[in-house]
Amino acid sequence: MGKFGLAVNPATHPETLLESALPGIKLLARGKVRDIYDLGDGRLLILATDRLSAFDVVMAQGIPDKGRVLTQLSCFWFGQFSDVFRSHFITNNTREFPSELHPYTEVLSGRSMLVHRACPFPVECVVRGYLAGSGWKDYRETGEICGIRLPSGLEQSARLDEPIFTPATKAATGHDENISFEEMAARVGPGEAETLRSLSLRLYSKARDFALGRGVIIADTKFEWGMWNGSIILIDEVLTPDSSRFWPEKGYEPGKPQPSFDKQFVRDYLESVRWNKKPPPPPLPREIVTKTSEKYRDALRRLTGQGLY
C-alpha cells in the first residue's frame, strides 16, 4: 500500500491506482473500476481507479491513467451538455471538495468527482448507431436487436439509418443481458421507459454529431439515469471508452471490425492466448498495457482537444 492506502502495481507502473482507501470516509461500493464513497450528506465521491475488466474478470494489472481519462472525459461531457441534460455532477475541483477529503487530494486529483446521490433506474440505456458487438451477433442470428427488426443485408460495422435504443439489464456480476423495450417498461414503468428512451436517443445524437466533428465515431454507448429531487438525471460515467465504442472516422470501412479507442486491444490479446475467461486472468505483457493506456489517452485528446491534467 502506498500513500493514504493507495494500492499500486509497481510491475506495471509505479503510479497505477488499483484500489483506494480513504480512512474516515465510508466506502459505499467497489465496482469493477470505481470506488464509491458516501459523504453522508446526500453526496457521493466517485473515484475511478485504473482497474480494467475484460470478459467480466478484473485484470491483475491496471492501465496507467485509465481512471483519469474516464473521469476527465465524463466531466467534459457533463459540462458540454449541461444546458440540455441535468446530471449528478457537482464538481471535480478538489479545492471545492469537503474538508474531510483534503488530506487525500493527491490521490483524488484528476480521477474523482463529487456527485449528488440519486436513485438509479435498474436498466442500462444502450443506444446503437452502428452494427457492432452483441448487436451484430444478434442481427446475424435473428435479423433483430432487442426485438427491433433491421433491414436485411447489413454489413458488420454498418451505420444504421437511425440510432436504435436497446436496453439491457444491470448485472451485479457477469454479463448485462439485452432486453426488449416492453420488458424495460415492465421494470421501470411505461412513462419512465418512454422518457429514458427519448433522453438517451437525444443525448447520443448530440454526442455523435459532436464527436464526428473531432474525427471520432461513437458506434454505440450506454447511459445510466437516476431520480434525484423528483427529476430524471444522468448519472455514473458518460461517453467514455469503457461505456462506449469509439472508432476513428478516418479509415472507417463497413464490412469488418474497426480499430477502437478502448480495451478491445486487451480482449484481442486474451483471445489470442486462449484464456478460458475465468479467474485468475493471465498477466498482460507490458506492451499490451502501454498500448491500451495510449488508446485511452488518445480518445481523450481527440474528443476534448486536451490531454490529462
N, C-alpha and C positions, 0 to 999 in steps of 0.2 A: 504494500500500500504506500502511495506517495503522500504528498502534502494534502491535508484535510481529507484523508481517506480516499485519495484519488488512486484507483486501481489502473495500472498501466501494463502494457505488454512490451517490455524492452526488446524482445526478439523481433518485433515488427517495427516499432517506432517508440522512442522514449516518451512521447507526449500523447500517445493514443489513449483516450479515455474509454475504459471498458465498463466501469461501474463507479458510481459516486456514493459518497457517504457524507452527509451534512449533519453533524452532531447537533441535537436540539431541534431539528426540523423533521416533521413527521413524514416518513416515506409512505405515500398512499398506494403506489403501484409501481412495479418494474416490468416493463414490456420487453419486447424483443430488441428495441432500440432505445426507448425513452424511460427515464426515471421521473416519476411524478411525485411532487411533494405538496402536502396540504398545509397552507399557511393559517388555516383556521378562521379566516375572515371572509370566506366566500371567494378567495383567490387561490389559484394553484401556481406552482412553479414547475414548468416543464423543461427538463434538461435532456438534450439529445446527445447520447453517447456515440462512440464510433463503432458500436457493435453492428454486425451485419448478419442477417439471417438469409439462408438460401434453402429452398425446399423445406421451409419451416423449421430449420435447425440453425441455431446461432453458432457462428463460426468461432473457433478458439482465438483467432486473431481479429483485431479491429482494423478498420480502414482509416488511416490518418486523415483528419479534418472532415470526415464524413458528417459528424454531428453538427459542426459549424455550418457546413453547406446546407443541411436540412433546415436548420434554424433560420439562417440568414435569408434563404430563398423563401421560406414560408412568410417571414416578416415582410419581405419585399412585396409578395402578392397580397397580403393583408392590407398593406398601405396602398397598393396600386388600385384596388377596387373598393376601398373603404367608403366611398361615396355611394356605392350601389349595394354592397353586401355587408351586413353587420357581422362581426366576428367576436370571438372570445378574447382577442388580442388586446392587451393593455400597454405593455412596453417591453422592450428588450434592452433598455438602457439600465445597466446595473446600478448607476447612480440614483435611479428612481426606485430601486427595489427597497423593501422594508429593511430597517437597520439590522435585524437579526440575520440577514443574508450577506451583509457587507464583509464579514470575515472570509467569505468564500468567493469573493469577486474574481480571483484568479481562475478558479475552476469554472465559474458561471459565464464569464465574459465570452460573448460570441456564440454560445451554444445553448442559451436558455432564454425563456421568455415568461413573463408574468401574464396570467390569463384569468378571466372570470370562470368560475366553476359552473358549468352548465350540466343539464341532464341530457346525455346523448341519446339519439334515436338508435334502436338496435339493428341498424342496417348500414351497409356500405353503399353509397350512391355513386355507382360507376357510370361514366359516360365514355362512349367509344365513337371516335371519328374515323378510325381506320380498322381494318380487319387484321387482328393480330392476337397472339396469346391464346387464352382459353376461348375467346370469341371465334378465332379462326378454327380451332379444333371443333367447337360445337357446330359451326357453319358447315364444315366438311362432312360432319356426320348426319346433320338434320336439315341443313339449309336455314336454320334459325339460330338466334341467340336470345336466350331467356324468353322464348315464346314469340319473338319478333321475327317474322318471315322476311328474308332478304332476297334480292334478285338473284337468280341463278347465274353461274358462270363467273362469279367474282374471284379475283386472284388474292393470294396472300399479300398482306400489307396494302390492299386497295383502299383508297379513300371512299367513304360512304357518302352517298348523295346528301344525307342529313345525319347529324350525330344521333345516336340512339342511347337511351337510358336503360341500363341493365343492372338492377340492384343485386346485392349479394348479402348473405348472412355475415354477421361478425362472429368469427370463431375465436374463442379464447385460446385454443390450441388447434393445430392442424390447419387445413385449408379453409378459406371462406368458400361458400358454395353459392353459385348463381341461382337466383330465384326469379319467378315471374313478377310482373308489376302487381298482379292480383294478389299474390302471396304477400308481397310487401304491404299492400293496402290492408290485408287482414291483420298484419302485425302492428302497424302504426296508426291505422285509421285511414279511410278513403281521402278525406280532405287534406290531411297531413302528407299523404303519399303524393297527391297531385302537386302540392306546394313544393315538396322536396324535389320532385322531378323537374318542375319548371325552373327552380332556382339552380339546380345542377346543370341543366342544359344551357341556361343563360350564362353562367359563370364559365363553363367550358368554352362556349363560343367566343366570349370576350378574351379569354386567355389564349385560345388557339390563334386568334387573329393577331394578338399582340406578339406571341412567340414567332409566328411566321415572319413578322417584320424584323425579327432578330435572327432569322435563319434556322429556326428550330420548329420541328413538327411535334405537336402533342398528339400522339396517336390515341391514347386513352388515359384516363385518370380516375381516381376515386376521391370523393369528398365525404366528410363526416359533418353532420349537422346536429345541433342540440337545442334544447329550450333554455332560455335564460330571461328572467323578468317578463315572462309571457310572450317572448318573441323567439322565432327560429333564427339561430345564428350559426355561422360557420365555425367549426372547432377543429382541434387536432392540427396536423400539418396540412399544407395545401400546395399542390402542384410542385412537388419535389421529385427527384429521381427515384425515391422509394415508393411514392404513391402514384407515379405517372410513368408513361412510356415515352421518352423523348428521343427523337431521331433528328439527325442533321438534314436540313432541307436539301442542301447540295448533295447530289448523287442519289436522291430518293428515286427508287425504281420499284414499282409493284411487281409481284410475281415471285418474291423471295423475301427472306428475313432482312431487316435493316440493321445497320450498326446503331448502337444506342448509348445514351449517357447514363448508364445505371449499372446494376450489379449483374447484368446478363453476362458480362465478361467472366464473372466468378462462376455463374451457373454453367457456362460452356466448359470451363476448366473442370468442374466437378463431374460433368457428364463424361468428359474425356478420360477420367481416371476410373470410371465405372463404380463410383461410390454408391452404396445401397440406399443413400438418403436417410439413414438412421444415425442417431448419435452413437459414438462420437464422430465428428466430422474429420476429414483428413486435413492436415496442415496445408495452408496456402503458401505457395512459393512467393518469395519476396517480389518478383516481377509482377505477379498477379495482383498482389496488394498495392504495389506502386501504381500500376496501370489503372486499377479501379479508382484509386484516390484521384488520379489525374482526370478521369472521366467525370467524377462528381464536381470537381472544381471547374472543369470546362463548362458544364451545364450552368453553373452559377455565373461565370463570366459572360457567356453568350446571352443569357436571359436578362441579367441586371446591368451588364456593361461594367461591372465592378468585380474585383477579387475579394478574397476573405479580409475581414477586419478583426 
